[in-house]
Amino acid sequence: MNAFEPVIIMEHEAVIGGFKCLYWLVKNEIAHHTNYGKLLSLAQLLGCDYFLKLKVDRRNNYRSHRIIDEMLEIVSNVIEEPLIEQMRASQAISLELDESTDVSLLRQLDLHVRYLDKEGLVFNQFLDIVTVSDGKADTIVTAVKAVLQNKQVPTEKLCGLGTDGAAVMTGRVNGVAKQLTDSFPMIVAVACAAHRLALACKDASNDVKYMATFRDHLQELHLYFHHSANRTAALKAAATTLGLSDLKMKEVKDTRWLSQHLAIEILQRNLTAVLATLAEEAELKRCPVAKGLYTFCATYRFVASVYLQADILPHLARLSKVFQRANVNFLHIKEQVPITIETLRGIKDAGETPLPGSFLSRLHQDLDDPLGLGAFTIHHEEERTGC
């Protein structure tokens, strides 16, 4: 028996090492199917010879996708088991639901739980992600109840539900929240405040027809530079020449609540470089897309809209971040909401006399600066009269 012990120990070490390598890949969000074998080969190259024991023969080497998936399932069960036990021991449990699509456009439902430990500390843990056939409320509710049953979640302890502001989640008659509160009466449903703030901002901007066109062109600016390394290099060169920030145009997405704030912040700070690059592309390279973007952007209305949003969006972004904090402070929210409202009202009431220190207060000065926006002859007085 003693003669076999070294072999058994080596094989055991090899399997444990394989699990550690797989765990490291997953923990660092690195594609495990394509990189697991490469990581084992690297370990062998560095002297971990016991990994040779994983290669039984040409066909069996513990590197196939099926074996990797089975190992991953074992790792997930080992990690999940103590977390589930902690959740079951909690006095109160709440659910967080979100629906999305993966890269293959399959609908998926993401479930998280929040619970209290014995010390009263709040923990937020991933529970499960399941594929759903459609985005209907009945389908989502069925999937949620199936997960609760499979994970043996004590439903009598469910006291909270967090969702986004979509109608399928918050519908009063047959929404997900309504159906779950009917099934579990102790649940208090809350729609994500940050998501509702984003929807309110979008609805408000939709009331101004120009803002839809503005947003489209803002996205086109991002795509114009994003799809060409040469254009991006020209933009950075222009920024460097003008002594501006090393910039990269940001994408605007409805699902990323702070994306327009970041895009406007960068654009306002580097607008001169953006216009200079578009003008050069249009004039020297005869690019029709650059000409169209320059024609739209080199106007008083566009520049004023950028400056106005540069004044407004930081306050909304700050409020959104308050809503998104892991440990919400309701006293802070109670204070921050009226402050934000009063600040926005102050910007609106200022009208033709912008508040000192605001971006709008510098608008005409910047438009007349020959070393800045003044180089593009944007006739603000005439355009304002025409509006």
C-alpha positions as CSV (number, residue, x, y, z in Angstrom):
1,M,0.0,0.0,0.0
2,N,2.9,2.4,0.8
3,A,4.1,2.1,-2.7
4,F,0.9,3.6,-4.0
5,E,0.7,6.5,-1.6
6,P,3.0,8.9,-3.5
7,V,0.9,8.4,-6.6
8,I,-2.3,8.9,-4.8
9,I,-1.0,12.1,-3.1
10,M,0.3,13.4,-6.4
11,E,-3.1,12.8,-8.1
12,H,-4.9,14.4,-5.2
13,E,-2.6,17.5,-5.4
14,A,-3.2,17.7,-9.2
15,V,-7.0,17.7,-8.8
16,I,-6.9,20.3,-6.0
17,G,-4.5,22.4,-8.1
18,G,-6.9,22.1,-11.1
19,F,-9.8,23.4,-9.0
20,K,-7.6,26.3,-7.7
21,C,-6.7,27.3,-11.3
22,L,-10.3,27.2,-12.4
23,Y,-11.4,29.2,-9.3
24,W,-8.8,31.8,-10.1
25,L,-10.0,32.2,-13.7
26,V,-13.6,32.6,-12.7
27,K,-12.8,34.9,-9.8
28,N,-11.0,37.2,-12.2
29,E,-13.7,37.0,-14.8
30,I,-11.4,35.3,-17.4
31,A,-12.9,32.9,-20.0
32,H,-12.5,29.5,-18.3
33,H,-13.2,27.2,-21.2
34,T,-10.5,28.8,-23.4
35,N,-7.9,29.6,-20.8
36,Y,-8.1,26.7,-18.3
37,G,-5.8,24.4,-20.3
38,K,-3.4,27.2,-21.0
39,L,-3.2,28.0,-17.3
40,L,-2.4,24.4,-16.5
41,S,0.3,24.4,-19.2
42,L,1.8,27.5,-17.7
43,A,1.8,25.9,-14.2
44,Q,3.6,22.9,-15.6
45,L,6.2,25.1,-17.3
46,L,6.8,26.8,-13.9
47,G,7.6,23.5,-12.3
48,C,4.2,22.1,-11.1
49,D,4.9,18.6,-12.5
50,Y,2.0,17.0,-10.6
51,F,-0.4,18.4,-13.2
52,L,1.0,15.7,-15.5
53,K,-1.1,13.3,-13.4
54,L,-4.3,14.9,-14.9
55,K,-3.4,13.5,-18.3
56,V,-4.6,9.9,-18.1
57,D,-4.3,9.3,-21.9
58,R,-4.7,11.3,-25.1
59,R,-8.5,11.6,-24.7
60,N,-8.8,12.0,-21.0
61,N,-6.9,14.9,-19.6
62,Y,-9.3,16.8,-17.4
63,R,-9.4,19.7,-19.9
64,S,-12.6,19.1,-21.9
65,H,-15.5,21.5,-21.7
66,R,-17.6,18.9,-20.0
67,I,-15.1,18.3,-17.2
68,I,-14.5,22.0,-16.7
69,D,-18.3,22.6,-16.4
70,E,-18.6,19.7,-13.9
71,M,-15.7,21.2,-11.9
72,L,-17.3,24.6,-12.0
73,E,-20.5,23.2,-10.7
74,I,-18.7,21.6,-7.8
75,V,-16.9,24.8,-7.0
76,S,-20.1,26.8,-7.1
77,N,-21.8,24.3,-4.7
78,V,-19.0,24.5,-2.2
79,I,-19.1,28.3,-2.3
80,E,-22.9,28.6,-2.3
81,E,-23.7,26.1,0.6
82,P,-22.4,28.2,3.5
83,L,-24.0,31.4,2.0
84,I,-27.4,29.7,1.7
85,E,-27.1,28.4,5.3
86,Q,-26.4,32.0,6.5
87,M,-29.4,33.3,4.5
88,R,-31.7,30.6,6.0
89,A,-30.6,31.5,9.5
90,S,-31.5,35.2,8.9
91,Q,-34.5,36.7,10.6
92,A,-35.4,38.7,7.4
93,I,-34.7,38.2,3.7
94,S,-35.4,40.4,0.7
95,L,-35.2,39.7,-3.0
96,E,-33.7,41.8,-5.8
97,L,-34.8,41.1,-9.4
98,D,-33.5,42.3,-12.7
99,E,-34.2,41.1,-16.2
100,S,-31.7,41.4,-19.1
101,T,-30.5,39.6,-22.2
102,D,-27.2,37.8,-22.7
103,V,-24.9,37.9,-25.8
104,S,-27.1,35.3,-27.6
105,L,-30.2,37.5,-26.9
106,L,-31.7,35.0,-24.5
107,R,-33.8,36.6,-21.7
108,Q,-32.3,36.0,-18.3
109,L,-33.6,36.8,-14.8
110,D,-31.0,37.7,-12.2
111,L,-31.8,37.1,-8.5
112,H,-30.0,38.5,-5.5
113,V,-30.9,38.3,-1.8
114,R,-30.2,40.6,1.1
115,Y,-30.3,39.3,4.6
116,L,-29.1,40.0,8.2
117,D,-26.6,38.0,10.1
118,K,-26.6,37.4,13.8
119,E,-24.8,40.7,14.4
120,G,-27.4,42.7,12.4
121,L,-25.1,43.3,9.5
122,V,-26.7,43.4,6.0
123,F,-25.3,41.1,3.3
124,N,-26.1,41.2,-0.4
125,Q,-25.5,37.8,-2.3
126,F,-26.1,36.5,-5.7
127,L,-28.8,33.8,-5.6
128,D,-29.3,32.5,-9.2
129,I,-29.6,33.5,-12.8
130,V,-32.2,31.7,-14.9
131,T,-33.3,31.8,-18.5
132,V,-36.9,32.8,-19.1
133,S,-38.9,32.3,-22.3
134,D,-40.4,35.8,-22.3
135,G,-40.6,38.9,-20.2
136,K,-44.2,38.5,-19.1
137,A,-45.0,38.9,-15.4
138,D,-46.4,35.4,-15.0
139,T,-43.2,33.9,-16.5
140,I,-41.0,35.9,-14.2
141,V,-43.1,35.0,-11.1
142,T,-43.0,31.3,-12.0
143,A,-39.2,31.5,-12.4
144,V,-38.8,33.3,-9.0
145,K,-40.9,30.8,-7.1
146,A,-39.0,27.9,-8.7
147,V,-35.6,29.4,-7.6
148,L,-37.0,29.9,-4.1
149,Q,-38.1,26.3,-3.9
150,N,-34.8,24.9,-5.4
151,K,-32.7,26.9,-3.0
152,Q,-35.0,26.1,-0.1
153,V,-35.4,29.8,0.8
154,P,-37.7,30.2,3.8
155,T,-40.5,32.2,2.2
156,E,-42.1,33.1,5.5
157,K,-39.0,35.3,6.1
158,L,-39.4,37.2,2.9
159,C,-40.1,40.9,3.7
160,G,-38.7,42.9,0.8
161,L,-38.6,43.1,-3.0
162,G,-36.5,45.4,-5.1
163,T,-37.1,45.8,-8.8
164,D,-36.5,48.4,-11.5
165,G,-39.3,50.7,-12.6
166,A,-40.5,48.7,-15.6
167,A,-44.2,48.2,-16.0
168,V,-43.9,44.4,-16.0
169,M,-42.3,44.7,-12.5
170,T,-44.4,47.4,-10.9
171,G,-47.8,47.0,-12.6
172,R,-50.6,47.4,-10.1
173,V,-53.0,44.8,-11.5
174,N,-50.7,41.9,-12.6
175,G,-47.1,43.1,-12.2
176,V,-44.4,40.9,-10.7
177,A,-44.4,42.8,-7.4
178,K,-48.2,42.5,-7.1
179,Q,-48.2,38.8,-7.7
180,L,-45.3,38.1,-5.2
181,T,-46.9,40.3,-2.5
182,D,-50.2,38.3,-3.0
183,S,-48.2,35.1,-2.5
184,F,-46.0,36.3,0.3
185,P,-48.0,39.0,2.2
186,M,-45.0,40.2,4.3
187,I,-43.2,41.5,1.3
188,V,-42.8,45.3,0.8
189,A,-42.0,46.0,-2.8
190,V,-39.7,49.0,-3.7
191,A,-38.8,50.1,-7.2
192,C,-35.2,51.3,-7.8
193,A,-35.1,55.0,-7.1
194,A,-32.1,55.5,-9.4
195,H,-33.9,53.8,-12.3
196,R,-37.0,55.9,-11.7
197,L,-34.8,59.0,-11.6
198,A,-33.3,58.0,-15.0
199,L,-36.7,57.4,-16.5
200,A,-38.0,60.8,-15.2
201,C,-35.0,62.6,-16.7
202,K,-35.5,60.8,-20.0
203,D,-39.2,61.7,-20.0
204,A,-38.4,65.3,-19.2
205,S,-35.9,65.5,-22.1
206,N,-38.4,63.9,-24.5
207,D,-40.7,66.9,-23.9
208,V,-38.1,69.0,-25.8
209,K,-37.9,67.8,-29.4
210,Y,-34.4,69.1,-29.9
211,M,-33.0,67.0,-27.1
212,A,-33.8,63.7,-29.0
213,T,-31.8,65.0,-32.0
214,F,-29.1,66.2,-29.6
215,R,-28.8,62.8,-28.0
216,D,-28.7,61.0,-31.4
217,H,-25.8,63.3,-32.5
218,L,-24.0,62.7,-29.2
219,Q,-24.1,59.0,-29.9
220,E,-23.0,59.5,-33.5
221,L,-20.0,61.5,-32.2
222,H,-19.0,58.5,-30.1
223,L,-19.4,56.0,-32.9
224,Y,-17.6,58.3,-35.4
225,F,-14.4,58.3,-33.3
226,H,-14.9,54.8,-31.8
227,H,-14.9,53.0,-35.1
228,S,-11.7,54.5,-36.4
229,A,-8.3,54.4,-34.8
230,N,-7.1,57.1,-37.1
231,R,-9.9,59.5,-36.1
232,T,-9.3,58.8,-32.4
233,A,-5.6,59.5,-32.9
234,A,-6.4,62.8,-34.7
235,L,-8.8,63.8,-31.9
236,K,-6.2,63.1,-29.2
237,A,-3.6,65.0,-31.2
238,A,-5.9,68.0,-31.5
239,A,-6.6,67.9,-27.7
240,T,-2.8,67.8,-27.0
241,T,-2.1,70.7,-29.4
242,L,-4.8,72.8,-27.7
243,G,-3.6,71.9,-24.2
244,L,-6.9,70.1,-23.4
245,S,-7.5,66.7,-21.7
246,D,-6.5,63.5,-23.3
247,L,-10.1,62.6,-24.3
248,K,-12.2,59.6,-25.4
249,M,-15.8,60.2,-26.4
250,K,-18.2,58.3,-24.2
251,E,-21.1,56.2,-25.3
252,V,-24.6,57.2,-24.2
253,K,-26.9,54.3,-23.1
254,D,-30.3,54.3,-21.5
255,T,-29.2,51.4,-19.3
256,R,-26.2,53.3,-17.9
257,W,-27.8,56.0,-15.9
258,L,-24.7,58.2,-15.6
259,S,-23.4,57.8,-19.2
260,Q,-24.8,61.1,-20.5
261,H,-23.3,63.0,-17.6
262,L,-19.9,61.5,-18.4
263,A,-20.3,62.1,-22.1
264,I,-21.3,65.8,-21.6
265,E,-18.5,66.4,-19.0
266,I,-15.8,65.2,-21.5
267,L,-17.4,67.0,-24.5
268,Q,-17.8,70.3,-22.8
269,R,-14.2,70.3,-21.6
270,N,-12.8,69.3,-25.0
271,L,-15.4,70.8,-27.4
272,T,-12.8,72.9,-29.2
273,A,-10.7,69.8,-30.0
274,V,-13.8,67.9,-31.2
275,L,-14.9,70.7,-33.6
276,A,-11.4,71.2,-34.9
277,T,-11.0,67.5,-35.7
278,L,-14.4,67.3,-37.4
279,A,-13.6,70.5,-39.4
280,E,-10.3,68.9,-40.6
281,E,-11.9,65.6,-41.5
282,A,-14.6,67.4,-43.4
283,E,-12.3,69.8,-45.3
284,L,-9.2,67.8,-46.0
285,K,-10.6,64.3,-46.2
286,R,-14.0,65.2,-47.6
287,C,-15.8,63.0,-45.1
288,P,-19.6,63.6,-45.4
289,V,-20.2,62.2,-41.9
290,A,-17.7,64.6,-40.3
291,K,-19.3,67.5,-42.3
292,G,-22.8,66.6,-41.1
293,L,-21.6,66.3,-37.5
294,Y,-19.7,69.6,-37.7
295,T,-22.7,71.4,-39.2
296,F,-24.9,70.3,-36.3
297,C,-22.3,70.8,-33.5
298,A,-20.9,74.2,-34.6
299,T,-24.1,76.0,-33.7
300,Y,-25.1,78.2,-30.8
301,R,-27.9,75.8,-29.9
302,F,-25.7,72.8,-29.6
303,V,-23.0,74.5,-27.6
304,A,-25.5,76.1,-25.3
305,S,-27.2,72.7,-24.8
306,V,-23.8,71.2,-23.9
307,Y,-23.1,74.0,-21.4
308,L,-26.7,73.8,-19.9
309,Q,-26.4,70.0,-19.4
310,A,-22.9,70.5,-17.9
311,D,-24.6,72.6,-15.2
312,I,-27.5,70.3,-14.6
313,L,-26.3,66.7,-15.0
314,P,-23.7,66.7,-12.1
315,H,-26.5,67.4,-9.6
316,L,-28.6,64.6,-11.0
317,A,-25.6,62.2,-11.1
318,R,-24.8,63.0,-7.5
319,L,-28.4,62.2,-6.5
320,S,-28.4,59.0,-8.5
321,K,-25.2,57.9,-6.7
322,V,-26.9,58.6,-3.3
323,F,-29.7,56.2,-4.4
324,Q,-27.3,53.6,-5.5
325,R,-25.3,53.3,-2.3
326,A,-25.1,49.8,-0.9
327,N,-26.1,51.0,2.5
328,V,-28.8,53.6,1.9
329,N,-29.0,56.5,4.3
330,F,-32.6,57.7,4.3
331,L,-31.7,60.9,6.2
332,H,-29.2,61.7,3.5
333,I,-31.8,61.1,0.8
334,K,-34.4,63.2,2.6
335,E,-31.9,66.0,2.6
336,Q,-30.4,65.6,-0.9
337,V,-33.7,65.4,-2.9
338,P,-35.0,68.9,-2.0
339,I,-31.5,70.3,-2.3
340,T,-31.3,68.9,-5.9
341,I,-34.7,70.2,-6.7
342,E,-33.9,73.7,-5.5
343,T,-30.6,73.8,-7.3
344,L,-32.3,72.8,-10.6
345,R,-35.0,75.4,-10.0
346,G,-32.3,78.0,-9.4
347,I,-30.7,77.2,-12.8
348,K,-34.1,77.5,-14.5
349,D,-35.1,80.7,-12.8
350,A,-31.8,82.4,-13.6
351,G,-33.0,82.6,-17.2
352,E,-31.0,85.0,-19.3
353,T,-28.7,85.8,-16.4
354,P,-26.9,82.5,-15.6
355,L,-25.7,81.9,-12.1
356,P,-22.1,83.1,-11.4
357,G,-19.6,80.3,-11.7
358,S,-21.8,78.1,-13.9
359,F,-20.8,76.9,-17.4
360,L,-23.6,79.0,-19.0
361,S,-22.2,82.1,-17.5
362,R,-19.0,81.5,-19.5
363,L,-20.8,80.6,-22.7
364,H,-20.5,83.9,-24.6
365,Q,-17.0,84.5,-23.3
366,D,-15.9,81.1,-24.7
367,L,-17.7,81.7,-28.0
368,D,-15.8,84.9,-28.4
369,D,-12.4,83.4,-27.5
370,P,-10.3,83.3,-30.8
371,L,-8.1,80.6,-29.3
372,G,-11.2,78.5,-28.4
373,L,-14.7,78.2,-29.8
374,G,-14.3,81.7,-31.4
375,A,-12.3,80.1,-34.1
376,F,-15.4,78.5,-35.5
377,T,-17.4,81.7,-36.0
378,I,-20.5,80.5,-34.1
379,H,-22.9,83.5,-34.4
380,H,-24.7,83.3,-31.1
381,E,-26.6,86.6,-31.2
382,E,-28.0,86.0,-34.7
383,E,-29.0,82.4,-33.9
384,R,-30.6,83.4,-30.6
385,T,-32.7,86.0,-32.4
386,G,-33.7,83.4,-35.0
387,C,-34.8,81.0,-32.2
